[in-house]
Amino acid sequence: MIHSFAYIGFTSPAADEWRTFGTEILGAQLADDDAAGGAVALRVDDRAARITIHPGEVNDLAYVGWDCGDADGLADSIARVTAAGLTVTDDAAAAAARQVAALATFTDPWGFRHELTHGPATVGPFTPSRPMSGFLTGEQGLGHVVFLLPDLDGGLRFYIDVLGFLLSDHVEAGVSLRFLHCNPRHHSVALGGAPGMVGVHHLMLEVNDVDDVGRAFDLVNARGLHVTMSLGRHTNDHMTSFYVRTPSGFELEYGSGGRVIDDATWQVETYDAISIWGHRPPTAPLFPGVLRPFSPAGAES
């Protein structure tokens, strides 16, 4: 079974801009260039790079990594994905690059590459690149990622029945959103309905102190970066956060104070608003930067 959201990788023609954005804005630590193999690799804790931006011609998701806990957990996840009719492949080269003990990969029905792993390496203490309290990771994993899918119900079935996630709650507020967890973090993945399209809306990083959210918000505004949702607090996970457009087209939610889930007592609810307060969008519509028309596998191009 999947225990946590381990890491994520993107391709981008603006990869090099993350050397500044990732460090001076987010406070992440730049990993060794030689180990990154030409990519921009960012650390947020004692693990090897959790976020990697690979040079590429387009902005897109390259892979998303899931920590399965141990060898038995990895074997269980592989069996579940294989039983769903998907091909799973061992990838020793990727395991070495991600600095994990083992790695198996598959492509989901919407074309995203998933990497099932266990045994992440620790590479020494994390040193923020600017004064801050650090990031909340540990058993809760990196943060969360939000996928836009053409078939929300199909996506929900896939993440629950195949990958073993549990439903946290729903939001119906002009858009339909489903939030799923695999550990106490309120959600490690969320799904948004986007008829005929597939993409990535945002990556969320949680910091340990709400003052770090405010300081980062000041930095973003001082540098004239594109704020895509102003400072606010969400209804369902209670995260106090803001959203900024990254150099690679997707959004980055930077927040603090997210709820944790106890499965013994948690009740799934439906919310009719995204936020309790704030989170105002820009005045002009902003098209998602990592979004493409969905073509089912085997469909004519």
N, C-alpha and C positions, 0 to 999 in steps of 0.2 A: 504493500500500500504506500501511497505517497504521503510523506511526512511534512514536507515544506517546499515552498518556492525557492529554488536554490540559486539560480542565476539567469541572466538573459543576454542575448546578443542581437545586434542589429547591423545591417549594412547601411552605409550612407556616404554620399559624395562630400558631406560636411564633417566627416569623422574627426578631422584634426581640430575642429572648433570645440570638441568636447574636452580638450586639454585645459581650456580656460573655463568653459561652462561647468564641467564636472568638478573642478577643484575650487575655483573662486566663487561660484554661485552655490553649488550643492555642498561643498565641504568634503567631498570624497578625496581619497588618496590615489594619486596616479601610480599604477603598477609599473614594474620594470619593463621598458620598451622591448628588450630582447625576449623576455618571456611572453609578451603580447604578440610577437610575430608581426609587427607592423600595425596592429590595431591599437586603439586607445582603450586601455583596460583600467577600470576603476574599482578600488576597494572601499568597503564601508564597514568592515569589521576585520577579525583576525583571519578570515578565509582569503583564499586567492580571489582574483577579480570576480566580482558579482555582476558587473555591467561591462560589456565589451562592445565597442562600436568599430566594425570592420570597414575599411574603405570599400566603396562600391558605387555603381552607377546610379542606383536608385535608393530611396529611403524605404526600408522594409525590415520586417522581422527576419532574423537569420535562424534563431533557435530559442527555445525556452527550456530551462533545466529544472527537473523535479528531483528532490532528494527522497529516496525510498527507505532511508534509515539504515539498512544493512543488506547483506547478500540475499537473505530470505525475502525481505521486502521488495527488493529489485526483481527477484524471480517471480513473486506474486504479481507484480505490476505487469511484467512481460507476459505472463500467462493470461491475464485479463485482456490485454490489448490484442494478443494473438487470437484469443477466443472470439473477439469482435470482428475478426477477418482482416486485420491489418498486419502488415509485414514489419517485424521488429528485427533490427540488425545490430549486432555488437560492433562497436567502433572504438578500437583501441587508440587510434590516433587522436580522436576527439577527447577520449578519457585523459590522455596525457596533456593535451592542450588545456583542458578545463581543470586539471589537477585533482582528479577524483580517482578512486580505486577501480571503478568499473562504470561503463556507460553503454546503454542500448538506445537506439533511436528509432522513431517511426514518424510518419507523416499522417496528420489527422485528416478527416474528411474535407476540411476547408483549406488544406495546403500548408499548414504550419508544421514545422519540424519541432518535435518534442524529444528531449533527452532525459531518459530515466537513469538515475545515478545513485551511487552510495559512496561513502568513504571520502568526503572532501578533505583536502589538505589544509592545515593551518600554516600560515607563513609568517607569523610574528604579529606583534601588537599593531593595532590600527592607529595611525596618526592623522587626525583631521588636517586638511590643508589650510584651514582658517579656524579661528577660535570658535568652538561649538561643543555641545555635550555628547555628540556621537549619535549613531543610528540604532534603532530598536530592531534587532535581528534575532539571533539565538534560535530557540525552538520555533519561533514564529516565521523564520525565513527572511527573505530579502524584503518583502513588502507585498504589493499585489500588482497584477496586470489585468487590463480590461480589453477583451476582444470584442470586435463587432462582427456579427455573424448573420447570414441571410436566413437561417433557420434557428430561431431562438429555442424552440422546444426540442429540436434535434440536438442542439448544443448542450442543453441542460441534461438530456438523457445521456449523452456521451460522457460528460464530466462526472455525473453521479454513478451511472451503471458500469462504465468502463474504467474510469480513472479513480473512482472511489471517493470523490468529494461529497460533502454534505451541504444541503441547502441552508443558507443563513437567513435570507429574506428576499423579498421582491420590492421593486420600486416601479410604480406606474404613474408617470408624471409627464405625459407627452412623449416620452420614450419608455420602452420596456426594458428593465434591467433585472438580472438575476445574480445574486451574490453567493459564493460558495467558499467553504472553509475545509481545511484538512488538519488544523491544529487550533490552538486558542485564538489566533488572530481572526478578527471578524470575517475577513475574506482574503484569500490568496489569489483568487481569480474571480472576475465578474464578466458577465456576458451581456451585450447590448444588441437588440434587434436592429438590423440594417438590411431591409429587403433588397436582394440582388447584389449585395456588396459584402466584402470581407476585409477586415483590417484590425489595426491596433489603435485604441483610443489613448490610453495612458498607462504609464508606469507610476506606482506610488512608492515613495520612500518616507518612512516614519522616523522622526528624530525624537530624542529623549526629553526635550524641553520645549514648551510652546514658545519661549522667547527666541529659540533658534528659528522657528517658523517666521516670526516677525522680522528678525534680522535679515533672513533670506529674502523676504518680501521687499524690504527696503532696498537690498542690493539689486533685485530684479528691476524695481522701479527706477533706481538711480541710473542704471545702465540702459534704460529704455527698452528692455526686453518685452516680448509680447505676452501680457497676462491674459490667459484665456478664461479663467474664472477667478474673481477677486477673493480675498480672504473671507472665509465662512466656515460653518459647522454643519456637517451632514446629519440628516435625520436618523439614518440606520446605524452607522458605525461610530457616530459622534466625533469623527475626526475633524479637528480644526486645521484648515489647510488652505492653500491656494494652488492654482494650476498655471504653469508657464509653458509656452511653446519651446520645445528643445530645438537645437540646430538641425535635428534630423526629422522634423515634421510632426512627431507625435507629442503628446502632452506629458508633462511631469507634474504629478501631484506631490506636494511637499507638506507634510503634516505632522501632527502630534496628538496624543490622547485618544487613540482608537480603542474601541471596546474589545473585550476578550470574551470568548464563548465557553461556557460549561455545558457540554452536550447533555448532561443529566437533567438540566433545568431549562435549557434554551427553548423558546417558542418562536416558530417562524411567523413573521408578520409581513403585511403588505403596507407600504408607505405611499402616500399620494403626493409627496414633495421630495425633492432631492436634498434640500437643505433646510435647517432650522432658521438660519439667517445667513446673509451674504452669498458668496459664490456667484456673484453677478457675471454674466457673460459679456463679451465685448459688444460694442454697439453695432458693429458690422458683422454679418455672418462669417464664420471661419470654417472652411472645409477641412475635414481631417486630413492630415498629411500622409498617413499610412493607411490608405483605403483603395481598393481596386474592385472592379466588377468580378463577381464570383462565377467561375466556370467549373462545373463538376468534373471530376476525373473521368476521362473518356469522352467528354463532350467535344463536338466538332468546334474547331477554332474559327 
